[in-house]
Amino acid sequence: MELILVFKIFFIICVIIALYAVIRNLDIIKIIIIYWKDLIFKK
């Protein structure tokens, strides 16, 4: 049971780090999405 608890804690920490990274890079992600949208719909 303790191993499962350790894995749950590790998973939660990984999710928090991933969310933080996504929030930090939202402007870059938006620029990429706008670029691809322009490439697809302008032609």
Order of alpha helices (4+ residues) and beta strands (2+ residues): alpha-alpha
